[in-house]
Amino acid sequence: MTRRTTGKQIHLAAHFPGVNSTTVWSDPRSRSHIDFSSFAHLARTAERGLFDFFFLAEGLRLREHKGRIHDLDVVGRPEALTVLTALAAVTDRIGLAGTVNATFNEPYELARRLASLDHLSAGRAAWNVVTTSDAFTGENFRRGGYLDRADRYTRAAEFLATARELWDSWTPDGRRRSFAHHGEHFAIEGEFTVPRTPQGHPVVIQAGDSPEGREFAASAADIIFTRHGTPEAGREFYADVKRRLAAYGREPDDLLIMPGVSYVLGDTAAEAQEKAVEIRRRQVSPQNAILALEQVWGVDLSAYDPDGPLPDIDPDPASELVQGRVKIKDPFAVAAKWRALSEAKGLSIRQTVIETTARQSFIGTPDAVAADLAEFVAADAADGFILVPHLTPGGLDDFVDRVVPLLQERGVYRTEYRGATLRSHLGLREPVWKG
């Protein structure tokens, strides 16, 4: 019998798995992270599930650990916007979102690439704005690591504003006008070569949880990609970010909050829990458990047994052991938290890392997961979810086949795409032209 309970509509997006502990590399179903066929499979699966968008992360330098390439990094990964442009030719409706760094790019060039993607995809482009103050990454660029951490968001905000000035330099009826921008970080003028796009502006995504990140999202983003995967943390984050919108003349629906989440399905609750435990164990190998521990402690811990207790030494906050990863702000606090958890539960190094870094967000039968997703959104803990599967490229197949129909039965998820652009999928207004 079909159960239909109308409620707040859920937005869904698909994140292509990558350089983190989510991916289970040892699974025989795990395939290439660089072949186009993998990107195409996951994007088409998400489109079959009527997802809002397909999301690609990207780094600008391979991370290093003790002077060697990080075990969980992907060598040979194609550039994100190039992949998305190719995907525009093999998909029809799903949005195409790429991560592009605002620290080591320039507004004119990036605005042109994003506008081109929006035209070629008929209005499906999105930009995930990220920043970095990492001098290690900066070594790949002429500017090096010049940008102080405090200046990251000021440059990003001006970068985005400048890109929007460029997009608005063409009128909605197709007339080109010259542009001129003179600010703290950019001084450019001329004529933009790409006409106004089908969406007006590509959709803007921002990922960040700091006060600066929240404020930047409230002022300028269309979507915020967050890590808050529990109802309690989600409601607090949701209320805080939505509250900030009014200061910028924006409405609550002008910014969608979509945490990154994972899931495990089983025919019974017990089977799902059993599968989740096994996935967690395979996500964190003994070798990667030590690697994760060294990221916190900042010292070589290769002599420690992954099945033994945590080290009793203090972390080194000035360590350069790990390069290219986000620095842990307070390693002493993290170490103390991990020790307390280990002692309270009698956990080994590997078990502690599994407990703290490899937890699935939604575990259960398809019906239970559908109910939990709907309840999470109904409680204003999120507007939707960016699903991060643990397998490439087939990690979303079972969700689309088994959970999406149940969400549709509940009346909380679309049964068809009703518009052509990503903005229409998200329910976002087209930006007002500011010529």
Secondary structure, DSSP 4 states (H G I P E B T S, - for coil): -------SPPEEEEEPP-SSTT--TTSTT---SSSHHHHHHHHHHHHHTT-SEEEE---SS--EETTEE-TT--TTPPPHHHHHHHHHTT-SSSEEEEEEESSSS-HHHHHHHHHHHHHHTTS-EEEEEE----HHHHTTSTTTT-S-GGGHHHHHHHHHHHHHHHHTTB-TTS-B-EEEEE-SS-EEEEE-SSPPBTTBS-EEEEE--SHHHHHHHHHH-SEEEE---SHHHHHHHHHHHHHHGGGGT--GGGSEEEEEE-EEE-SSHHHHHHHHHHHHHHHS-HHHHHHHHHHHH-S--TTS-TTSPPP-SPP-TT--SEESSPPPS-HHHHHHHHHHHHHHHT--HHHHHHHHH---SEEE-HHHHHHHHHHHHHTTS-SEEEE--SSTTTTTHHHHHHTHHHHHHTTSS-SS--SSSHHHHHTPPPPPP--
